[in-house]
Amino acid sequence: MTQTFPIPSPADWRAEAEKALKGRPLEGLIHLDADHLTTRPLYGRANATEAVFAPRASDADGRAWDLRTLIEGDEAGAVNAAVLADLEGGAASIILSGAVLADSEPLGRALAGVALELAPVGLDGGIDGPDAANALAVVAKGSPRAKLMFHLDPLGAYATAGGSPRPIEDHIGLAANTAARHAGAYPEATFFLATGRAAHEAGASAGQELGFAAACAAACLKAAVEASLPVERALAGTVLGVSVDAEYFDSLARVRALRLIWRSISKAFGHETPARIEARSSRRMLAARDPWPNLLRLTAAGFAGAVGGADAVVLDGFSRAAGRPDAFARRAARNTQLVLMEEAHIGRVADPSAGSWYLDHRTRDLAEAGWAEFQRIEREGGIIASLRGGAFQARVAASRVAGQRALTDGGGQIVGVTKFVDPDVRPVAVKADRSGAPDCGGDRCVPLVPMRWAEAFEQETGA
């Protein structure tokens, strides 16, 4: 005999909720975020939005997503050992940063033994991204099908540093011309990284991060077209970046929302193009005093990126807040993704969150908030004018203050920092970060200074 269960109505739920609240108002279950978006306690057919289907467009060579690692280093031999260890240990692609990007000779030694047509290589070259791209193009000479990822991001570097060696327009134009120059030789290459990471790490809301990414994408695409790069190639050569953190529902909704925003942008440029999204773990969520709980946060972030449909996921080492991660921390980050991919099988479904009333609603809310921020930036004259005038930074500062206040007031908790604090922390090994002060002599703006939510509490404890 088949057992049937009654389907409760919203009125039934309300009666049970009011009973559980014992006289407290039901409205207390409604939460307002930094973008002034509401999260309700119950979602269903009565308040459902149009369903969202936003799966990743690519198949990472049989894997659900591209397991991508970040390797920072200044000495070519050490970087090469790390690159080979990561690729042999399960990584599908790598991103390089540090002094090895300065010239093709050290970069070539750092990539010795790497099959560039099989393992995509990306760059994190900052404002000097065009020079690093030229060096990578030289190293890849003779491999026309090399899957190079130049990741040119002059606006992100400008916003974080608070300036640039020359007017930022010159740097954007140089990036566009670099892309146009190498497009013919490397048809599999991608050129631009349009990411809101600079905003996110400075304390921005989700809508501000998404709007910043959209504004950077629009600026780079316009410059690429002016540099005579065909718009179809420019669109296909743009990678979108989004941050994912321990708030995994919001993080995976951000990934899906960015895909919706890109759909509108590419349509506006006349060629609807599938989004390529790289999700990177948030650094503002990391703790320095006790880095071990960061493993939990990074696992949640990796889950969010994968379930949200990112084409590639990059997880930092758990010790990143204390310095450059060592080989053990990078191995832990890599293995975290391998467990999610090969043991938890969370990539087996194209879009696991599709059909969830809450996540569909949240995805659309964040997409609309990101689009509204993008339009606000455009009304201010575009991302360059908004940064130079400080309007965007002022909005990010307000969101940062609101986030810090929520933690101070007890509205949020950080495991290992404000809750379940370990009095006897085990030390971790890190490498020194040798990055110097940026050259901001040619152009200036108010910087989007990276922050960490845990820092204020760590200072109180003397860490």
C-alpha positions as CSV (number, residue, x, y, z in Angstrom):
1,M,0.0,0.0,0.0
2,T,1.4,3.4,-1.0
3,Q,1.7,5.8,1.9
4,T,0.8,9.4,1.1
5,F,1.7,12.5,3.1
6,P,-0.2,15.7,3.2
7,I,1.4,18.7,1.4
8,P,1.5,21.6,3.9
9,S,0.3,25.0,2.7
10,P,2.0,28.3,3.4
11,A,-0.7,28.9,6.0
12,D,0.2,25.6,7.7
13,W,3.8,26.6,7.8
14,R,3.0,30.0,9.2
15,A,1.0,28.5,12.0
16,E,3.9,26.2,13.0
17,A,6.5,29.0,12.6
18,E,4.5,31.3,14.9
19,K,4.2,28.5,17.5
20,A,8.0,28.0,17.4
21,L,8.7,31.7,17.7
22,K,6.7,31.9,21.0
23,G,5.4,35.4,20.4
24,R,8.3,36.9,18.5
25,P,7.3,38.5,15.1
26,L,7.5,36.3,12.0
27,E,9.2,39.3,10.3
28,G,12.3,38.6,12.4
29,L,13.1,35.7,10.1
30,I,13.5,38.0,7.1
31,H,17.1,39.1,6.5
32,L,18.4,42.1,4.6
33,D,21.9,41.9,3.0
34,A,24.4,44.6,2.0
35,D,22.7,45.0,-1.4
36,H,19.3,45.6,0.5
37,L,18.0,42.2,-0.9
38,T,15.7,40.2,1.3
39,T,16.1,36.6,2.2
40,R,12.8,35.1,3.2
41,P,12.4,32.1,5.6
42,L,10.3,30.2,3.1
43,Y,10.3,29.8,-0.7
44,G,7.7,28.0,-2.7
45,R,5.3,28.2,-5.6
46,A,3.5,31.1,-4.0
47,N,6.6,33.4,-4.3
48,A,8.6,31.6,-6.9
49,T,10.5,33.4,-9.6
50,E,11.1,32.2,-13.2
51,A,13.3,29.1,-13.1
52,V,17.0,29.6,-13.9
53,F,19.1,27.1,-15.8
54,A,22.7,28.2,-15.8
55,P,25.0,25.2,-16.3
56,R,28.7,25.5,-17.2
57,A,29.2,25.5,-21.0
58,S,32.5,23.6,-21.2
59,D,33.6,20.1,-20.4
60,A,37.1,20.2,-18.9
61,D,38.4,17.2,-20.8
62,G,36.0,14.7,-19.3
63,R,36.1,16.3,-15.9
64,A,33.2,18.3,-14.5
65,W,35.4,21.4,-14.1
66,D,38.9,22.6,-14.6
67,L,40.9,22.0,-11.4
68,R,43.2,25.1,-11.5
69,T,46.1,25.9,-9.2
70,L,47.9,29.1,-8.4
71,I,51.7,29.0,-8.1
72,E,53.5,32.1,-6.8
73,G,57.3,32.2,-7.1
74,D,60.4,34.1,-8.1
75,E,62.9,31.4,-8.8
76,A,62.3,29.4,-12.0
77,G,63.6,26.1,-10.8
78,A,61.4,26.1,-7.7
79,V,58.4,27.2,-9.7
80,N,59.0,24.4,-12.3
81,A,59.1,21.8,-9.5
82,A,55.8,23.1,-8.1
83,V,54.2,23.2,-11.6
84,L,55.1,19.6,-12.4
85,A,54.0,18.5,-8.9
86,D,50.6,20.1,-9.2
87,L,50.0,18.7,-12.7
88,E,51.2,15.2,-11.8
89,G,49.0,15.5,-8.6
90,G,45.8,16.1,-10.4
91,A,45.6,19.7,-11.5
92,A,44.4,20.4,-15.0
93,S,45.8,23.9,-15.4
94,I,47.9,26.4,-13.6
95,I,48.2,30.2,-13.0
96,L,51.6,31.7,-12.4
97,S,52.6,34.9,-10.6
98,G,55.8,36.3,-9.3
99,A,59.2,37.4,-10.8
100,V,59.3,34.4,-13.2
101,L,56.8,36.4,-15.4
102,A,59.3,39.2,-16.0
103,D,60.9,37.6,-19.1
104,S,60.6,34.6,-21.4
105,E,63.9,33.1,-20.2
106,P,62.9,32.4,-16.6
107,L,59.3,31.7,-17.6
108,G,60.5,29.1,-20.1
109,R,62.5,27.4,-17.4
110,A,59.5,27.5,-15.1
111,L,57.4,25.7,-17.7
112,A,60.0,23.2,-18.8
113,G,58.4,19.8,-19.3
114,V,54.9,21.2,-19.5
115,A,52.8,20.3,-22.6
116,L,51.2,23.7,-23.3
117,E,48.7,22.2,-25.7
118,L,47.4,19.9,-23.0
119,A,47.8,21.9,-19.8
120,P,46.4,25.5,-20.0
121,V,48.8,28.0,-18.4
122,G,47.5,31.3,-17.1
123,L,49.2,34.5,-15.8
124,D,48.6,36.8,-12.8
125,G,50.8,39.6,-14.1
126,G,49.0,42.6,-12.6
127,I,49.6,45.9,-14.4
128,D,52.5,44.3,-16.2
129,G,50.3,41.7,-17.7
130,P,51.0,42.6,-21.3
131,D,54.8,42.0,-20.8
132,A,54.0,38.7,-19.1
133,A,51.7,37.8,-22.0
134,N,54.5,38.5,-24.5
135,A,56.9,36.3,-22.6
136,L,54.4,33.5,-22.5
137,A,53.7,33.8,-26.2
138,V,57.5,33.5,-26.8
139,V,57.7,30.4,-24.6
140,A,54.7,28.8,-26.5
141,K,56.2,29.4,-29.9
142,G,55.9,26.3,-31.9
143,S,52.7,25.2,-30.1
144,P,50.0,27.1,-32.0
145,R,47.2,25.1,-30.3
146,A,48.6,26.1,-26.8
147,K,45.7,26.9,-24.4
148,L,47.2,30.1,-23.1
149,M,45.4,32.2,-20.6
150,F,46.9,35.7,-20.6
151,H,44.4,36.9,-17.9
152,L,45.0,40.6,-18.7
153,D,43.4,42.6,-15.9
154,P,44.7,46.1,-15.9
155,L,41.6,47.6,-14.2
156,G,41.7,45.2,-11.2
157,A,45.4,45.9,-10.7
158,Y,44.8,49.7,-11.0
159,A,41.9,49.6,-8.4
160,T,43.8,47.5,-5.9
161,A,47.1,49.5,-6.1
162,G,45.4,52.8,-6.2
163,G,47.1,53.8,-9.4
164,S,49.3,52.8,-12.3
165,P,52.7,53.7,-13.9
166,R,50.9,55.4,-16.8
167,P,47.3,56.6,-17.4
168,I,45.1,53.6,-17.0
169,E,43.7,54.1,-20.5
170,D,47.1,53.5,-21.9
171,H,47.4,50.2,-19.9
172,I,44.0,49.0,-21.1
173,G,44.9,49.9,-24.7
174,L,48.2,48.1,-24.4
175,A,46.3,45.0,-23.1
176,A,43.9,45.1,-26.0
177,N,46.7,45.5,-28.6
178,T,48.6,42.6,-27.0
179,A,45.5,40.5,-27.3
180,A,45.0,41.5,-31.0
181,R,48.7,40.8,-31.8
182,H,48.6,37.2,-30.4
183,A,45.1,36.2,-31.4
184,G,46.1,34.9,-34.8
185,A,49.1,32.9,-33.6
186,Y,47.1,31.3,-30.7
187,P,43.5,30.6,-31.6
188,E,42.9,28.6,-28.4
189,A,44.1,31.5,-26.2
190,T,42.0,33.7,-23.9
191,F,43.0,37.2,-23.3
192,F,41.1,39.2,-20.6
193,L,40.1,38.4,-17.0
194,A,37.1,40.5,-16.1
195,T,36.8,39.9,-12.4
196,G,35.3,41.6,-9.4
197,R,38.0,40.2,-7.1
198,A,39.5,43.6,-6.3
199,A,36.1,44.8,-5.1
200,H,35.3,41.6,-3.2
201,E,38.6,41.5,-1.3
202,A,38.1,45.1,-0.2
203,G,34.8,44.2,1.4
204,A,32.3,44.7,-1.4
205,S,28.8,43.3,-1.5
206,A,27.9,40.6,-4.0
207,G,26.1,43.1,-6.3
208,Q,29.1,45.4,-6.2
209,E,31.5,42.6,-7.1
210,L,29.3,41.4,-10.0
211,G,28.8,45.0,-11.2
212,F,32.6,45.7,-11.1
213,A,33.3,42.5,-13.1
214,A,30.7,43.5,-15.7
215,A,32.1,47.0,-16.0
216,C,35.6,45.7,-16.5
217,A,34.4,43.3,-19.1
218,A,32.7,46.1,-21.0
219,A,35.8,48.3,-20.9
220,C,38.1,45.5,-22.1
221,L,35.7,44.5,-24.9
222,K,35.4,48.1,-26.1
223,A,39.2,48.5,-26.1
224,A,39.6,45.2,-28.0
225,V,37.2,46.2,-30.7
226,E,39.1,49.5,-31.0
227,A,42.4,47.5,-31.4
228,S,40.8,45.7,-34.4
229,L,40.2,42.4,-32.6
230,P,36.9,40.9,-34.0
231,V,34.2,41.2,-31.4
232,E,33.4,37.5,-31.6
233,R,37.1,36.7,-30.8
234,A,37.1,39.3,-28.0
235,L,34.0,37.8,-26.4
236,A,35.3,34.2,-26.7
237,G,38.7,35.4,-25.3
238,T,37.2,36.9,-22.1
239,V,37.3,34.9,-18.9
240,L,35.0,36.1,-16.1
241,G,36.2,35.9,-12.5
242,V,34.1,35.6,-9.3
243,S,35.0,35.0,-5.7
244,V,33.6,32.1,-3.7
245,D,33.7,31.9,0.1
246,A,32.3,29.8,3.0
247,E,28.8,31.2,2.4
248,Y,28.3,28.6,-0.2
249,F,24.6,29.3,-1.1
250,D,25.4,32.9,-1.9
251,S,28.6,32.0,-3.6
252,L,27.1,29.5,-6.0
253,A,24.3,32.0,-6.7
254,R,27.0,34.6,-7.6
255,V,28.5,32.2,-10.1
256,R,25.1,31.6,-11.7
257,A,24.2,35.3,-11.6
258,L,27.5,36.2,-13.4
259,R,26.5,33.8,-16.2
260,L,23.2,35.6,-16.6
261,I,24.9,39.0,-16.6
262,W,27.4,37.9,-19.3
263,R,24.5,36.7,-21.4
264,S,23.1,40.3,-21.5
265,I,26.6,41.8,-22.1
266,S,27.4,39.5,-25.0
267,K,24.0,40.2,-26.5
268,A,24.7,43.9,-26.3
269,F,27.9,43.4,-28.3
270,G,25.9,41.5,-31.0
271,H,27.1,38.0,-30.4
272,E,25.7,35.9,-27.6
273,T,28.6,33.9,-26.3
274,P,28.8,31.2,-23.5
275,A,30.5,32.5,-20.4
276,R,33.8,31.1,-19.2
277,I,33.9,31.5,-15.5
278,E,36.9,31.1,-13.1
279,A,35.9,31.0,-9.5
280,R,38.6,31.8,-7.0
281,S,38.4,31.3,-3.3
282,S,38.0,34.5,-1.2
283,R,41.0,35.7,0.7
284,R,39.0,38.0,2.9
285,M,37.4,35.0,4.6
286,L,40.8,33.5,5.7
287,A,42.2,33.7,9.2
288,A,45.9,34.2,9.9
289,R,46.2,33.4,13.7
290,D,44.7,29.9,13.4
291,P,44.8,29.0,9.7
292,W,43.6,25.3,10.1
293,P,39.9,26.1,10.1
294,N,40.5,27.7,6.7
295,L,40.4,24.2,5.3
296,L,36.7,24.1,6.1
297,R,36.1,27.5,4.5
298,L,38.1,26.5,1.4
299,T,36.1,23.3,1.1
300,A,32.9,25.2,1.2
301,A,34.2,27.6,-1.4
302,G,35.3,24.8,-3.7
303,F,31.9,23.2,-3.3
304,A,30.2,26.5,-4.2
305,G,32.3,27.0,-7.3
306,A,31.7,23.5,-8.6
307,V,27.9,23.4,-7.8
308,G,27.5,26.9,-9.1
309,G,28.8,25.8,-12.5
310,A,32.2,27.5,-12.7
311,D,34.3,26.3,-15.6
312,A,37.5,26.5,-13.4
313,V,38.0,26.6,-9.7
314,V,41.1,28.0,-7.9
315,L,41.5,27.4,-4.2
316,D,44.2,29.2,-2.2
317,G,46.4,27.4,0.3
318,F,44.9,27.4,3.8
319,S,47.9,29.4,5.1
320,R,47.6,32.2,2.5
321,A,46.7,34.8,5.1
322,A,50.1,34.3,6.8
323,G,52.2,34.3,3.6
324,R,52.8,32.4,0.4
325,P,51.5,28.8,0.8
326,D,54.2,26.1,0.8
327,A,54.0,22.7,-1.0
328,F,51.9,21.1,1.7
329,A,49.2,23.9,1.6
330,R,49.0,23.7,-2.2
331,R,48.7,20.0,-2.0
332,A,45.8,20.3,0.5
333,A,44.1,22.8,-1.8
334,R,44.5,20.5,-4.8
335,N,43.3,17.4,-2.9
336,T,40.3,19.3,-1.6
337,Q,39.1,19.7,-5.2
338,L,39.9,16.1,-6.1
339,V,37.8,14.8,-3.2
340,L,34.9,17.0,-4.3
341,M,35.3,15.9,-7.9
342,E,36.2,12.3,-7.7
343,E,34.8,11.1,-4.4
344,A,31.8,13.3,-3.7
345,H,31.0,13.5,-7.5
346,I,29.4,16.9,-7.1
347,G,29.9,17.7,-10.7
348,R,27.8,14.8,-12.0
349,V,24.7,17.0,-12.5
350,A,24.8,19.9,-15.0
351,D,23.2,22.5,-12.7
352,P,22.4,20.9,-9.3
353,S,20.8,24.1,-7.9
354,A,18.3,24.5,-10.8
355,G,14.7,24.1,-9.6
356,S,15.5,25.2,-6.0
357,W,13.0,28.0,-5.4
358,Y,15.4,29.7,-3.0
359,L,18.5,29.5,-5.2
360,D,16.7,30.5,-8.4
361,H,15.3,33.5,-6.5
362,R,18.7,34.4,-5.1
363,T,20.4,34.0,-8.4
364,R,18.0,36.4,-10.1
365,D,18.2,38.9,-7.2
366,L,22.1,38.9,-7.4
367,A,22.0,39.2,-11.1
368,E,19.7,42.2,-10.9
369,A,21.8,43.8,-8.1
370,G,25.0,43.2,-10.2
371,W,23.3,44.7,-13.3
372,A,22.1,47.7,-11.3
373,E,25.6,48.4,-10.0
374,F,27.0,48.0,-13.6
375,Q,24.4,50.6,-14.8
376,R,25.3,52.9,-11.9
377,I,29.0,52.7,-12.9
378,E,28.1,53.4,-16.5
379,R,26.1,56.5,-15.5
380,E,29.1,57.7,-13.6
381,G,31.1,57.7,-16.9
382,G,32.3,54.1,-16.8
383,I,34.6,52.2,-14.5
384,I,37.6,54.5,-15.0
385,A,35.7,57.6,-14.2
386,S,34.0,55.9,-11.2
387,L,37.3,54.8,-9.8
388,R,39.0,58.1,-10.3
389,G,36.2,60.0,-8.7
390,G,36.0,57.5,-5.8
391,A,32.3,56.9,-6.1
392,F,32.6,53.1,-6.4
393,Q,35.2,52.9,-3.6
394,A,32.8,54.8,-1.3
395,R,30.0,52.3,-1.9
396,V,32.4,49.4,-1.2
397,A,33.6,51.1,2.0
398,A,30.0,51.3,3.2
399,S,29.5,47.6,2.5
400,R,32.7,46.8,4.3
401,V,31.6,48.7,7.4
402,A,28.3,47.0,7.4
403,G,30.0,43.6,7.2
404,Q,32.3,44.4,10.0
405,R,29.5,45.7,12.2
406,A,27.5,42.5,11.6
407,L,30.4,40.4,13.0
408,T,31.0,42.8,15.9
409,D,27.3,42.7,16.9
410,G,27.3,39.0,16.9
411,G,25.2,38.6,13.7
412,G,27.9,36.4,12.2
413,Q,30.6,34.1,13.4
414,I,34.0,33.0,12.2
415,V,35.0,29.5,13.3
416,G,38.4,29.6,15.0
417,V,38.2,33.4,15.4
418,T,35.0,34.4,17.1
419,K,33.7,30.9,17.9
420,F,35.5,27.6,18.9
421,V,38.8,29.5,19.3
422,D,41.8,27.2,19.8
423,P,44.0,28.6,22.6
424,D,47.0,26.5,21.5
425,V,47.3,27.0,17.7
426,R,49.7,24.7,15.7
427,P,52.1,26.7,13.6
428,V,52.2,26.5,9.8
429,A,55.0,27.0,7.4
430,V,54.8,29.8,4.8
431,K,57.1,31.5,2.4
432,A,57.9,35.2,2.4
433,D,55.9,37.4,0.0
434,R,58.5,39.5,-1.9
435,S,56.0,41.7,-3.8
436,G,57.1,45.3,-3.8
437,A,55.2,48.5,-3.7
438,P,53.4,49.2,-7.0
439,D,54.3,52.1,-9.3
440,C,51.4,54.6,-9.2
441,G,53.2,57.6,-10.6
442,G,51.2,58.0,-13.8
443,D,47.6,57.7,-12.5
444,R,45.9,57.6,-9.1
445,C,42.7,56.6,-7.5
446,V,41.5,55.7,-4.0
447,P,42.7,52.1,-3.6
448,L,40.5,49.1,-3.0
449,V,42.6,47.9,-0.1
450,P,42.3,44.1,0.5
451,M,41.0,43.2,4.0
452,R,40.2,40.2,6.1
453,W,37.1,39.9,8.3
454,A,39.2,38.0,11.0
455,E,41.9,40.7,11.2
456,A,40.2,43.0,13.8
457,F,39.6,40.0,16.1
458,E,43.1,38.7,15.7
459,Q,44.5,42.1,16.6
460,E,42.5,42.0,19.8
461,T,44.1,38.8,20.8
462,G,47.6,40.0,19.9
463,A,48.1,37.7,16.9
